[in-house]
Amino acid sequence: MSGVGVWNGRYELHRSFLGDTIRNDLYAAAITDAVKPGSHVLDLGSGTGIWACVAARAGAARVVAVEFSDLVEHCRETVARAGLGHIVEVVRADIRELDLPREFDVITHELVGGLVWEEDMIELVHIAASRFLKPGGRVIPHEVRVQMAPWYIADRPYRGGWPDVCGLDFGHLYAAELAQWHATRRAMTFSHTDPTLALADLETVYVARLGTDTVVPASIGFESVATREGVATGVLAAMEIDLGSGRVISTSPFEPPTNWGQLYVPAAEVIELDVGDRVRVEVHPTLSTEGWDVRFTRIDTGSTHSSRR
Ligand SMILES: C[S@@+](CC[C@H](N)C(=O)[O-])C[C@H]1O[C@@H](n2cnc3c(N)ncnc32)[C@H](O)[C@@H]1O
């Protein structure tokens, strides 16, 4: 999600962001800690205006709230209703086109999509930090760690679903159903996956340093050791969103649910694992949920389970 068209009128998304108390409490505490009396704060993608107002209440001398969608009018109203119009300036602009002095002590943002490949977070935060942040200034959050693990989800047709009936062989329908499944296979978001479906521990496979990094990787490779016996049908991905001073939002299914949920990417070819089996996982992410690809390679035997369509 990136262009203004996908953000206009998305009240239901903003309602879900405001309904995420884990997110809100950690963001509010991190911003309140970082903003000092007299600080200048730049709030990227202000949306409803929540973090701009929190920064103003924390003692900021000036807050610039930037929002490119039609939510900007509601952002202005939030600021006015809070009586913070003398501190918060709301600007309707694309972050890429902002023209501001380099005078900000703190940059706040919640441009964290389902994972780091969405919402142009890395590009936008880098633009803002490199142009407008004072040396030694803070970016909140400053790091997003992507975690992944082989996972089991009953997501695909299985041969046993087409048994012989009345002495007739229906196996050809399984093949057709499987071909259809392959053609429509895509990554999907779960609000809270059953953690007992993990085949291995979640590993940190990529660290995005916000304000510093300029691009997201085109592929991710990692090794995993099975912690239980079962069939890995794909990869589950979660994040740790680091707000500094030990405040971390985890979207792992082993932690209480947040609005982000987890992304599950089905592999075309499953792999059977025993406890202790080592597997090499190659993931090819894309900007949308379409076109993600996962390939498993068993490390001890060298047998390859290709999942390329
Ligand atoms: C995930 S929402 C966060 C809203 C609010 N900051 C919050 O945390 O509840 C991201 C916001 O960033 C805005 N946004 C995304 N890309 C932008 C860009 N390039 N320039 C300005 N605003 C942008 C969207 O319109 C959306 O309101």
The ligand as an SDF file (V2000), in Angstrom:
LIG
                    3D

 27 29  0  0  0  0  0  0  0  0999 V2000
   -0.5120    3.3490    9.0680 C   0  0  0  0  0  0  0  0  0  0  0  0
   -1.1930    4.9620    8.8840 S   0  0  0  0  0  0  0  0  0  0  0  0
   -0.7330    5.7010   10.4090 C   0  0  0  0  0  0  0  0  0  0  0  0
   -1.6200    6.8540   10.8200 C   0  0  0  0  0  0  0  0  0  0  0  0
   -1.2800    7.4400   12.1960 C   0  0  0  0  0  0  0  0  0  0  0  0
    0.0540    8.0140   12.1930 N   0  0  0  0  0  0  0  0  0  0  0  0
   -1.3730    6.3830   13.2570 C   0  0  0  0  0  0  0  0  0  0  0  0
   -0.3190    5.8890   13.6900 O   0  0  0  0  0  0  0  0  0  0  0  0
   -2.4840    6.0100   13.6530 O   0  0  0  0  0  0  0  0  0  0  0  0
   -0.0870    5.6850    7.7020 C   0  0  0  0  0  0  0  0  0  0  0  0
   -0.5040    7.0840    7.2690 C   0  0  0  0  0  0  0  0  0  0  0  0
    0.5300    7.6100    6.4300 O   0  0  0  0  0  0  0  0  0  0  0  0
   -0.0330    8.3060    5.3430 C   0  0  0  0  0  0  0  0  0  0  0  0
    0.9670    8.2880    4.2610 N   0  0  0  0  0  0  0  0  0  0  0  0
    1.4200    7.1830    3.6140 C   0  0  0  0  0  0  0  0  0  0  0  0
    2.3230    7.5310    2.6790 N   0  0  0  0  0  0  0  0  0  0  0  0
    2.4510    8.8890    2.7450 C   0  0  0  0  0  0  0  0  0  0  0  0
    3.2380    9.8230    2.0250 C   0  0  0  0  0  0  0  0  0  0  0  0
    4.0570    9.4360    1.0500 N   0  0  0  0  0  0  0  0  0  0  0  0
    3.1240   11.1390    2.3530 N   0  0  0  0  0  0  0  0  0  0  0  0
    2.2610   11.5350    3.3400 C   0  0  0  0  0  0  0  0  0  0  0  0
    1.4780   10.6850    4.0410 N   0  0  0  0  0  0  0  0  0  0  0  0
    1.5810    9.3710    3.7640 C   0  0  0  0  0  0  0  0  0  0  0  0
   -1.3160    7.5270    5.0180 C   0  0  0  0  0  0  0  0  0  0  0  0
   -2.2580    8.3020    4.3220 O   0  0  0  0  0  0  0  0  0  0  0  0
   -1.7780    7.1170    6.4400 C   0  0  0  0  0  0  0  0  0  0  0  0
   -2.6540    8.0810    6.9660 O   0  0  0  0  0  0  0  0  0  0  0  0
  1  2  1  0
  2  3  1  0
  2 10  1  0
  3  4  1  0
  4  5  1  0
  5  6  1  0
  5  7  1  0
  7  8  2  0
  7  9  1  0
 10 11  1  0
 11 12  1  0
 11 26  1  0
 12 13  1  0
 13 14  1  0
 13 24  1  0
 14 15  1  0
 14 23  1  0
 15 16  2  0
 16 17  1  0
 17 18  1  0
 17 23  2  0
 18 19  1  0
 18 20  2  0
 20 21  1  0
 21 22  2  0
 22 23  1  0
 24 25  1  0
 24 26  1  0
 26 27  1  0
M  CHG  2   2   1   9  -1
M  END
$$$$
